[in-house]
Amino acid sequence: MKRESSDIVIKNRKASHDYVFLEKYIAGIKLTGTEIKSIRLGKAALADSYCFLSEGEMFIKGMHIAEYYWGNLNNHDPLRERKLLLTRRELRKIERKVKESGNTIIVLKVFINERGLAKAEIAIAKGKKEYDKRETIKRKDLDREMDRFRKK
């Protein structure tokens, strides 16, 4: 019995505006039962979330997963830290990159894969300066203008 790829994708829209992505990774997320049910309903937000390394493990902080409506007293804490599942090799590589000045780890999106598991796309990123953000906006506007002229 093969499932189709899920339509559930929670994106961090602000990330591409604020950061330049250097490398991307896909990681599993260790969740409780009520958390995965809330994600499947699309009740999560990545607005102020980021990742950090602690004792050789990676965690997401600031990711909000709403409490499951039909959950009981055992419902989860919406803002708890959640462990990311990566290989040791990937963790060591990420740790070396983050030790470089100005690099951070951010969550780009959370999705459900074809096997029904919750995955997070994370990126090693460098913060954009204000003039870089303005340049990106100008470039997008120019690309839109060029596409309009091509369609005519």
N, C-alpha and C positions, 0 to 999 in steps of 0.2 A: 504494500500500500504506500504509494508515493504521494506526498503532499505537494501542492503547488507553492511557489514562493509567495510569502505573505505580502499584503499591501500595507502592513503596519510599519511605518518608518517615522521616527521622531527625529527631527533635524535641529541642529544648532545653526540657525540662519545668520546669526551675528558673527560667527566664527570667521567666515571668509572675508568679512569686512574688516575685522580687527587683527587678523593674523595672516602670515605667509606660511603655507604648509611645506615642510621639508621632507617628511616621510609619513606614510600612512600604514596603519596596522588594523587587523580585525582581531578582536578579543572576545572571548566568552565572558558572561557576567554571572556571578554566583548570586542567585535570587531566592527568596522564599516563595511559597505557593501563592500568597495573595499579591505579591509584587508582579509575578509573571502574568497573572490574570488582569491586573490593572494595565500593564503594558499592552496586552492583547486588545484591550478596550481603547488604547490610544491615550491613556491618562498619565502622561509623563512629560517633563519639561527639562531641557538641557541649558537653559539660559545662562546661569552662572556656574556651570559645572567645570571641573578640571580634574586631572589625575595627579597622583603623587606616589612616589615610591617609599616604602617603609619595610625595612628588614627583608629585602629581596622580593617583596610582593608589591603589586600595584593596586591602588584603590581609586574609585571615583568619589569625589566629594562635591556636594551641591546639586546632584541630580535629584530632581523631585519626582517621585512616583506617588500619585494620589492613593489614599487608602482605598482598598477594595470595598465597594458599596455593600456587598453581601457578606463581607468578612465579619467575624465576631470579635470577641475580646482578644484573640490572637493576631489581630491585624498588625501590619508592620509600621515602623516609624517612616514617614514620607521622605525625610532628608538623611537617612542613615548612610554611612559609608558602605560602598559595595565593592567586593573584591573582583578584579579582572583576572581572567585566566589566560595567561600567555606562557610560552615556553621559556626556559631559563636563558637560552641563547638570545631570544628577543628582549627579555628583561635587561640582560647585561648590555646589549647594544643600545637600548633606549636610555639606560642609566648613563652611559658614556656621552651620548648626545646631549642629554639634559644638563650635564655638568658644564658644558660650554655656556658661555655667558649669553643671556637673553633668550634661551630656549625654554619652552614649557610644553606640557602635554595637555591637549584639550580633546574633548569628546566632540566628534563631528555629527554622528548620528547613532541611534539605537534602532535595531530592526529585528524582526523574527525571520530566521532563515528557513529553508525548505524543509528541514527536519523538525521545525517547531521550537528551536532554541533561540534564546535572546542573545544577540551579539551587539558589540559596540565597535564602531569605526573610530579609532583614535588617531591623532596626528601629533608628531613633534612639530612645533610651530615657533615662529619668531614674531613678536609683536610688530605691527606696522606703525610707523610714525604718522602724524597727521597729514603731512604732505603726500605720503604714499597712498593714504585713503582717498584723498582728493584726486590723485592721478588715476587710481582704479576706477573711480566714478566717471571721470572724463573718458577713459578708454571704453567703458561700457556704453556710454552715450554715443560715442563715435561709431562703435560697432553696430549699434541699433540703427543709426542713420544710414550706414552703408547697406545694411540689410533691407531697409525700406527702398533705397534707390535700386537695388538689384531686383526686387520684386516687381517694380513698375515696368 
